[in-house]
């Protein structure tokens, strides 16, 4: 369940669900979004060093008036979405197997 953490009691070895503190949620969200922000910045700089946003807009959406600033912005957010989804997938893979396989779902 979202916003909850699975803990295992010592006496019965069955998972119990404890609420996830808001600070822990903010730390997890920051651990996903902050590195992906930097990676998106680097990817945007490298990509647009070789590709002009106006030329890309003319190839992909010739009837839509997309300026350079909007092209850079859309490119950055596209890269940020890609790198954030990669960080999220890594976080999911690092979850303990006991919490993922429990009947209550992942933490």
HELIX and SHEET records of a PDB file:
HELIX    1   1 UNK A   22  UNK A   50  1                                  29    
HELIX    2   2 UNK A   53  UNK A   60  1                                   8    
HELIX    3   3 UNK A   68  UNK A   93  1                                  26    
HELIX    4   4 UNK A   97  UNK A  100  1                                   4    
SHEET    1   A 2 UNK A   4  UNK A   8  0                                        
SHEET    2   A 2 UNK A  15  UNK A  19 -1                                        
END                                                                             
